[in-house]
Amino acid sequence: MIRVLVVDDDFMVARVHTGFVSRVEGFEVVGTCHTGADAVAAAARLTPDLVLLDLYLPDTFGLDVLAELRSAGHDCDVMVITAAKEADSVRGALRQGVVDYVLKPFGFEDLRERLERYAAQRDALAAAQVRGQEDIDRVLSRGGSAPAAALPKGMSPQTATLVEEALRDADGNLSATEAAELVGVSRVSARRYLEYFCSIGQAEVSLRYGSAGRPERRYRWGA
């Protein structure tokens, strides 16, 4: 499970974001905070993997909290969730290595996709065997056969690359459930990517009929 700390000055917004995160498979909220000071203390106490960080906090600016987390040696990832549209805020967040920058307001599906993309890249980095530039590009999703510009809205190149790798490496074919377990996303999300690959002719689907119920869709890389 990816442990998440939610930081937002608004109690109701923090509650909504907590509910969103709790609905995403593989994530759990380990704490909520409403000030920068509490966020730094909670990070030390709870050691989260990911912090959802608002920038407009009552006691300090969120990027100062991020700097304090780094100076204290916390290696948690940070996803900024804010209404701050200023270019300086975006640049400052990117310079400090945030994994994403999300503008309020947003819906559950948007956050779910971003969290699944983060989880997929986190897993890819953990399992990466770097033998050359191609491996680095694949982990960073600059390579692969499904460039970001070609993907439908709401689909990420990182997850597309991981689903492609799972299909390529499969001994035979895969169901959406099997692909989801290999990649670390939901079955619904995995099936969406699998169907996309079929729609552009990079994969093929077949039906496996059982003794009862609807036939199972099985996917294979290469048409």
C-alpha positions in Angstrom: 0.0 0.0 0.0 1.1 3.5 -0.8 0.8 5.6 2.4 -0.6 9.1 1.8 -0.7 12.2 3.9 -3.3 14.8 2.9 -2.5 18.5 3.7 -5.1 21.1 3.1 -6.2 24.2 5.1 -9.9 23.5 4.4 -11.3 20.7 6.6 -14.0 19.8 4.2 -11.7 19.8 1.2 -9.2 17.6 3.1 -12.1 15.2 3.9 -13.1 15.0 0.2 -9.5 14.4 -0.9 -9.2 11.7 1.7 -12.3 10.0 0.4 -11.0 10.2 -3.2 -7.6 8.6 -2.2 -9.3 5.9 -0.2 -11.3 4.8 -3.2 -8.1 4.2 -5.3 -6.8 0.6 -5.0 -3.3 0.4 -3.6 -3.5 3.7 -1.6 -4.3 4.4 2.0 -4.6 7.8 3.9 -2.5 7.6 7.0 -3.2 11.2 8.2 -4.6 14.6 7.4 -3.2 18.1 8.4 -4.3 21.6 8.0 -1.2 23.7 8.6 2.4 23.5 7.4 3.8 22.9 10.9 1.5 20.0 11.4 2.4 18.6 8.0 6.1 18.5 8.8 5.5 16.9 12.2 3.1 14.3 10.7 5.6 13.5 8.0 8.2 12.7 10.7 5.8 10.6 12.7 3.9 8.8 9.9 6.6 8.5 7.2 4.2 8.7 4.3 5.2 7.6 0.8 3.2 10.5 -0.8 2.1 13.9 0.4 -0.9 15.6 -1.2 0.2 19.2 -0.5 -1.9 22.4 -0.7 0.1 25.6 -1.2 -2.2 28.0 0.5 -1.8 27.1 4.2 -2.6 29.4 7.1 0.9 29.5 8.6 3.3 29.1 5.7 3.4 28.7 1.9 3.3 25.1 0.8 6.6 25.2 -1.1 8.3 26.3 2.1 6.8 23.1 3.7 8.2 21.1 0.8 11.7 22.6 1.3 11.5 21.9 5.1 10.6 18.3 4.4 13.6 17.9 2.1 16.0 19.6 4.6 14.7 17.3 7.3 15.6 14.3 5.2 12.1 13.0 4.4 12.2 11.2 1.1 8.4 11.2 0.6 7.1 12.1 -2.8 4.9 15.3 -3.1 1.9 15.9 -5.3 0.9 19.6 -5.2 -2.9 20.1 -5.1 -3.8 23.8 -5.2 -5.7 26.7 -6.7 -2.3 28.5 -7.3 -2.0 29.2 -11.0 1.0 31.5 -10.8 3.9 30.6 -13.0 6.3 31.1 -10.1 4.5 28.6 -8.0 4.5 26.0 -10.8 8.2 26.6 -11.5 9.1 26.4 -7.9 7.2 23.2 -7.4 8.9 21.6 -10.4 12.3 22.7 -9.2 11.7 21.0 -5.9 10.8 17.7 -7.7 7.1 17.3 -7.2 5.6 14.3 -9.0 2.5 16.2 -10.2 0.8 19.6 -9.9 -3.0 19.5 -9.8 -5.3 22.5 -10.0 -8.4 22.7 -7.9 -11.2 21.9 -8.4 -11.0 18.4 -9.9 -13.0 15.2 -9.9 -12.3 11.8 -8.6 -11.5 10.3 -12.0 -8.8 12.9 -12.6 -7.1 12.3 -9.3 -7.5 8.5 -9.7 -5.7 8.6 -13.0 -2.9 10.7 -11.6 -2.4 8.4 -8.6 -2.4 5.3 -10.8 0.2 7.0 -13.0 2.3 7.8 -10.0 2.1 4.3 -8.7 3.0 2.8 -12.1 6.1 4.9 -12.4 7.0 4.3 -8.8 6.9 0.5 -9.4 8.8 0.9 -12.7 11.6 2.8 -10.9 11.7 0.2 -8.1 12.1 -2.7 -10.6 14.2 -1.0 -13.2 17.4 -2.6 -14.5 19.3 0.1 -16.2 21.5 -1.2 -19.0 21.5 1.9 -21.2 19.6 5.0 -22.3 16.7 2.9 -23.7 15.9 1.5 -20.2 16.0 5.0 -18.7 13.7 6.4 -21.4 11.3 3.5 -20.9 11.1 4.2 -17.2 10.6 7.9 -17.8 8.0 7.0 -20.5 9.8 9.0 -23.2 10.0 5.8 -25.3 7.4 3.2 -26.1 4.9 2.8 -28.9 2.1 5.0 -27.4 3.3 8.7 -27.3 1.4 10.9 -24.9 0.0 13.1 -27.8 -1.6 10.0 -29.3 -3.3 8.8 -26.2 -7.0 9.6 -25.5 -7.7 12.1 -22.8 -7.3 10.7 -19.3 -4.7 8.1 -20.2 -1.1 8.4 -19.2 2.0 7.3 -21.2 3.5 5.8 -18.1 0.7 3.4 -17.6 0.4 2.7 -21.3 4.1 1.7 -21.3 3.7 -0.6 -18.3 0.6 -2.3 -19.9 2.5 -2.7 -23.1 5.4 -4.3 -21.3 3.1 -6.7 -19.5 1.5 -7.8 -22.8 4.9 -8.2 -24.6 6.3 -10.3 -21.7 3.3 -12.5 -21.3 3.6 -16.2 -22.1 0.5 -16.3 -24.3 -2.3 -13.8 -23.6 -3.6 -11.9 -20.6 -7.0 -11.0 -19.2 -7.6 -7.4 -17.9 -7.5 -8.8 -14.3 -4.1 -10.4 -14.9 -2.7 -7.3 -16.6 -4.0 -5.1 -13.7 -2.2 -7.3 -11.1 1.1 -7.1 -13.1 0.9 -3.4 -13.6 -0.6 -2.4 -10.3 -3.7 -0.6 -11.5 -7.4 -1.3 -11.3 -9.0 -3.9 -13.7 -11.1 -1.2 -15.2 -8.1 1.0 -16.0 -6.1 -2.0 -17.4 -8.9 -2.9 -19.7 -9.2 0.6 -21.0 -5.5 0.5 -22.0 -5.8 -3.0 -23.5 -8.8 -2.0 -25.6 -7.0 1.1 -26.7 -4.1 -1.0 -28.0 -6.6 -3.2 -29.8 -8.3 -0.2 -31.4 -5.0 1.1 -32.9 -4.0 -2.4 -34.1 -1.1 -3.0 -31.7 -2.9 -5.8 -29.8 -5.6 -8.3 -30.5 -8.4 -9.7 -28.4 -10.0 -13.1 -28.3 -12.8 -14.6 -26.3 -12.4 -17.6 -23.9 -15.7 -19.3 -23.2 -16.2 -21.0 -19.9 -18.9 -23.3 -18.6 -21.2 -20.5 -17.6 -21.4 -16.7 -17.7 -20.0 -14.2 -20.2 -16.9 -15.1 -22.2 -13.6 -13.7 -20.9 -11.7 -11.3 -23.1 -8.0 -12.2 -23.6 -5.4 -9.9 -25.0 -2.2 -10.5 -26.9 0.4 -8.0 -28.1 0.7 -7.8 -31.9 -2.2 -8.0 -34.4 
